[in-house]
Amino acid sequence: MNLSVEVGKYGRIVLPKQIRQKYGMHEGIRLIITEGMEGICLLPVETYEKPTEALYGSVKSDKPIDEPKRMAREHVRKKLAEEFQ
């Protein structure tokens, strides 16, 4: 499937309806932008109603964590980047 979009003012793009439907994208969804050999890639970010419960046990640390939310976000970004490569 080859579709094109136009970059508008402030760098905004509108994803075609069939792409949004195919990948379950809706208003307010967050995307990760990555660069690859062939260009840029947009990856939908899975969100949870209770993110702390979804992440429980996924980060191992020997010392107390001062900013658990920041550390969890960094961990999720790293895992998503690893899965993409």
C-alpha positions as CSV (number, residue, x, y, z in Angstrom):
1,M,0.0,0.0,0.0
2,N,1.5,3.3,-1.1
3,L,-0.1,6.4,0.3
4,S,1.2,10.0,0.7
5,V,0.5,12.7,3.2
6,E,1.4,16.4,3.2
7,V,3.4,18.0,5.9
8,G,1.4,21.1,7.1
9,K,2.1,24.1,9.2
10,Y,4.1,23.3,12.3
11,G,5.2,19.9,10.8
12,R,1.8,18.3,11.3
13,I,0.7,15.3,9.2
14,V,-2.7,13.6,8.9
15,L,-2.6,9.9,8.7
16,P,-5.1,8.4,6.1
17,K,-8.2,6.9,7.6
18,Q,-7.4,3.3,6.4
19,I,-4.0,3.4,8.1
20,R,-5.6,4.7,11.4
21,Q,-8.2,1.9,11.2
22,K,-5.7,-0.8,10.3
23,Y,-3.4,0.0,13.3
24,G,-6.2,1.1,15.8
25,M,-5.1,4.7,16.0
26,H,-7.4,7.3,17.4
27,E,-7.3,10.9,18.5
28,G,-4.9,11.4,21.4
29,I,-2.8,8.2,20.7
30,R,0.9,8.7,21.3
31,L,3.5,7.7,18.7
32,I,7.2,7.1,19.0
33,I,9.2,8.5,16.1
34,T,12.3,6.5,15.1
35,E,14.8,6.8,12.3
36,G,15.8,3.8,10.2
37,M,17.9,3.1,7.2
38,E,14.9,3.8,4.9
39,G,13.5,6.9,6.7
40,I,11.3,7.6,9.7
41,C,8.9,5.2,11.4
42,L,5.9,6.0,13.6
43,L,5.2,3.4,16.3
44,P,2.0,3.6,18.4
45,V,2.6,3.5,22.1
46,E,0.5,1.1,24.1
47,T,-1.2,2.9,27.0
48,Y,-2.7,1.4,30.1
49,E,-5.4,2.5,32.5
50,K,-3.1,1.8,35.4
51,P,0.5,2.1,34.0
52,T,2.2,1.3,37.3
53,E,0.5,-2.1,37.5
54,A,1.4,-2.8,33.9
55,L,5.0,-2.1,34.6
56,Y,5.2,-3.8,38.0
57,G,8.3,-6.0,38.1
58,S,9.7,-5.0,34.7
59,V,12.5,-2.8,36.1
60,K,15.1,-4.4,38.4
61,S,17.3,-2.2,40.5
62,D,19.7,-2.8,43.4
63,K,19.2,0.6,44.9
64,P,16.1,2.7,45.6
65,I,14.7,4.7,42.6
66,D,14.3,8.4,43.2
67,E,12.1,8.9,40.1
68,P,10.3,5.6,39.3
69,K,8.0,7.1,36.6
70,R,11.0,8.5,34.6
71,M,12.9,5.3,35.0
72,A,9.9,3.2,33.8
73,R,9.4,5.5,30.8
74,E,13.0,5.1,29.8
75,H,12.8,1.3,30.2
76,V,9.7,1.2,28.0
77,R,11.3,3.3,25.3
78,K,14.4,1.1,25.4
79,K,12.3,-2.1,25.0
80,L,10.3,-0.6,22.2
81,A,13.4,0.4,20.3
82,E,14.9,-3.1,20.8
83,E,11.7,-4.7,19.4
84,F,11.8,-2.4,16.4
85,Q,15.3,-3.2,15.4
